[in-house]
């Protein structure tokens, strides 16, 4: 009987410790303007992924694994915002994609929104 009381006490402590942990707030892309997100993309991403997000930036030819084409509808449909956020924040192992953790969660969230807009632009005649 004492053993069950000990187990129950330990379980209760474990549950209360889990409840006491703070859940980090969701990143807020709204604190970064779309214009600033475009600047961040141009400063940090376009060199590999291209200004149009097509994977043809100035460095793309020198990379072993080619940069992601953000305009590809199949790829876009397969990626959640959380997956994109993790790739930007943590980098992509086995590729030249570095971690951009130093930008902070709000700017990373703004970059996710910016990347997800590629390919949604109306076609222009030319």
C-alpha positions in Angstrom: 0.0 0.0 0.0 2.8 2.4 0.9 4.4 1.6 -2.5 1.2 2.7 -4.4 1.1 5.9 -2.4 4.7 6.7 -3.3 4.0 6.0 -7.0 0.9 8.2 -6.9 2.9 11.0 -5.2 5.6 10.8 -7.8 3.1 10.8 -10.6 1.4 13.8 -9.1 4.6 15.7 -8.8 5.6 14.9 -12.4 2.2 16.1 -13.7 2.3 19.3 -11.7 5.9 20.0 -13.0 4.7 19.5 -16.6 1.8 21.9 -16.0 4.1 24.5 -14.4 6.3 24.7 -17.5 5.6 27.8 -19.5 4.6 27.2 -23.1 6.5 29.6 -25.3 4.4 32.2 -27.0 3.6 31.6 -30.7 5.9 33.6 -33.0 4.2 36.8 -34.1 5.0 37.6 -37.8 2.7 40.6 -37.3 5.4 42.5 -35.4 7.5 42.5 -38.6 6.1 44.3 -41.6 5.9 42.5 -44.9 8.3 45.1 -46.3 10.8 44.2 -43.5 10.3 40.5 -44.2 11.1 41.1 -47.9 14.3 42.9 -46.8 15.2 40.0 -44.5 14.7 37.6 -47.4 16.8 39.7 -49.7 19.6 40.0 -47.1 19.7 36.4 -46.0 17.9 34.1 -48.4 17.9 35.4 -52.0 21.7 34.7 -52.5 20.8 30.9 -52.6 17.0 30.8 -53.2 16.8 33.7 -55.7 15.0 37.0 -55.5 11.9 35.3 -57.0 12.1 32.3 -54.7 12.8 29.9 -57.6 16.0 28.4 -56.2 18.2 30.2 -58.7 20.1 32.7 -56.6 23.7 33.7 -57.4 25.1 30.9 -55.3 22.8 28.1 -56.5 25.2 26.7 -59.1 28.0 26.3 -56.6 26.0 24.3 -54.1 26.0 20.5 -53.9 22.3 20.3 -53.1 20.4 22.9 -55.0 18.3 25.4 -53.0 14.6 24.8 -52.5 12.3 26.3 -55.2 9.7 28.0 -53.0 7.4 28.4 -56.1 6.9 24.7 -56.6 3.3 24.0 -55.8 3.9 20.3 -54.8 6.6 21.3 -52.3 4.4 24.2 -51.0 1.5 21.8 -50.4 3.8 19.4 -48.5 5.2 22.0 -46.0 3.5 23.3 -42.9 4.4 26.7 -41.4 6.0 24.7 -38.5 8.2 22.8 -40.9 9.3 25.9 -42.6 9.9 27.7 -39.3 12.1 24.7 -38.1 14.1 24.7 -41.4 14.8 28.4 -41.1 15.5 28.4 -37.4 17.6 25.2 -37.2 19.0 24.9 -40.8 18.7 21.7 -42.8 21.3 19.0 -42.1 23.1 17.7 -45.1 22.6 20.9 -47.1 24.1 24.4 -47.1 21.0 25.8 -45.4 22.3 27.4 -42.2 20.5 28.1 -39.0 19.0 31.6 -38.8 18.1 31.2 -35.1 19.9 34.5 -34.4 17.1 36.4 -36.3 14.7 35.6 -33.5 11.2 34.0 -33.6 9.3 37.0 -34.9 11.6 37.6 -37.9 11.6 33.9 -38.6 7.8 33.8 -38.6 7.8 36.8 -41.0 10.2 34.9 -43.3 7.9 31.9 -43.2 5.0 34.1 -44.3 7.1 35.7 -47.0 8.3 32.3 -48.4 4.7 31.0 -48.4 3.6 33.8 -50.7 6.0 32.9 -53.5 4.1 31.6 -56.5 0.8 33.2 -55.3 1.5 36.4 -57.3 -0.8 37.1 -60.2 0.7 36.4 -63.6 1.9 39.4 -65.4 1.8 39.7 -69.2 5.1 40.4 -70.9 
